Amino acid sequence: MNQQLKEDKRNQSALLATAVQAANEFLGSLDSRKAAVFPHDQYNATDLPEIGLGAEAALAQFRTRYESGLAGSAGSRYFGFVTGGSTPASLVGDWLAAAYDQNPAADEDSNAPQVEQEAIHWLRQLFGLPDSFVGTFVSGATVSNFVGLAQARQWIGQQQGANVAEDGLWGIRPFPILAATPHSSAKKALAMLGLGRQAITPVPTLPNREAMDVAALAEILATLDQPAVVIASGGTVNTVDFDDLQAIADLKQKHNFWLHLDAAFGGFAACSPQFAHLLTGQETADSITIDAHKWLNVPYDSAMTFTRHPELQLAAFQNSAVYLGDVKENPSLVHWTPQNSRRFRALPAWMTLLAYGRSGYQDIVERNCAQARWLGEQIEQSEQFRLLAPVRLNCVCFTPASNPSLPQIQEFLAKVRDDGRIYLTQTVYQGQPAIRAAFSNWQTEQRDMKICWQALQELISEK
């Protein structure tokens, strides 16, 4: 055995203790660490050593060279992307997932798949989905959208008498894909599926909204002579606007279409009696995307995909190999998603769901939404900023009162980032360059909101 491997095996307990110390020091620094760090220093790769340094020296070198440039994205004032931190229980689960090193895609050598299925069962209950939905873990919303839209493609082929998974797209004619404000990950999924980013036919939105005009959707569907795919938004990325899912579901009585619901973070509205009505009708969706490394607050990367048509998901993703077994009555997880090899990402979700339960997640969602409303109220009362849309859930979309151009927004946000107290991202809302603040971290408190608002006021006033 290699000498460094032999020594590290002998000293593994001490190495893990060193790693725990490093993790605790990093987590303890989150309150003072910059929310985001621009990598100003030029990157110079070193050569791979012929003789390794061993784990302790490698960790020390990483901390010396790179740790100071890591963002505080796990902390309470990272408001850029919808990035939840990691709850203590999910962090424990993630560490153990690495230690256990299970591949849940195999179902004959451990009970890891049972842990995944129990976590999915709990998530169905958390989101208010009926047991008729089959769920699986994937890496993120992009892959979840990919899985859902792959099923839609398979369904369209079925409607036309073709098996796309077996014979490809050549045997089917183009079909309509309808959406009002789809997330870019849905377009990426369509690109990967060979359907193309430009395949979406835009459906008009309601006035001053990102939500779909369902009457306009009905008019489009009435003109079609073939089945279609409708991508509905369960929380848009800029203003967390929700399509009227029940009204869209009612159209299924008259028109033949696959309904894919992208509820990457908006699906967590179901955790709260205040907001659950936004998802009324979600049970009629054919496939649903919900992220875990957003409001579930588990480490990257993690998401779920839910379907009412498991036979189509299996048709699209079954893996034909003798050593993997047949697609039997209870197919192993290798047949459900694009990945044959998958880490035990269900364990962090299982841990945090059991640790904090339904009430814990209701608390996180409602606190984050209250924080977003508070910031929206400050902006409405301010002469320095202008609120561009009502605060519907956990995102605030606003712009400086001077109506700056996109480059000016980018310049301001670079100043915000370099200041380090908070991190926000740019967007464009109805043609207006804007700023977006998203709240989804379990640690965010009112004091963080006051720091956020103070930073924005001070930085916008700087010449």
Sequence and secondary structure as in RCSB ss.txt:
>XXXX:A:sequence
MNQQLKEDKRNQSALLATAVQAANEFLGSLDSRKAAVFPHDQYNATDLPEIGLGAEAALAQFRTRYESGLAGSAG
SRYFGFVTGGSTPASLVGDWLAAAYDQNPAADEDSNAPQVEQEAIHWLRQLFGLPDSFVGTFVSGATVSNFVGLA
QARQWIGQQQGANVAEDGLWGIRPFPILAATPHSSAKKALAMLGLGRQAITPVPTLPNREAMDVAALAEILATLD
QPAVVIASGGTVNTVDFDDLQAIADLKQKHNFWLHLDAAFGGFAACSPQFAHLLTGQETADSITIDAHKWLNVPY
DSAMTFTRHPELQLAAFQNSAVYLGDVKENPSLVHWTPQNSRRFRALPAWMTLLAYGRSGYQDIVERNCAQARWL
GEQIEQSEQFRLLAPVRLNCVCFTPASNPSLPQIQEFLAKVRDDGRIYLTQTVYQGQPAIRAAFSNWQTEQRDMK
ICWQALQELISEK
>XXXX:A:secstr
  HHHHHHHHTHHHHHHHHHHHHHHHHHTTTTS S     S        SS   HHHHHHHHHHHTGGG   TTS
TTB SSS     HHHHHHHHHHHHH   TT  SS SHHHHHHHHHHHHHHHHT  TT EEEEESSHHHHHHHHHH
HHHHHHHHHTT  HHHH GGGS    EEESS  HHHHHHHHHTTS GGGEEE  B TT SSB HHHHHHHHHH S
S EEEEEEBS TTT  B  HHHHHHHTTTS EEEEEE TTGGGGGG TTTGGGGTTGGG SEEEEESSSTT   S
S EEEEES HHHHHHHH    GGG    SS  GGGTSS SS   THHHHHHHHHHHHHHHHHHHHHHHHHHHHHH
HHHHHT SSEEE S   SSEEEEEETT   HHHHHHHHHHHHHH S B EEEEETTEEEEEEE   TT  HHHHH
HHHHHHHHHHH  
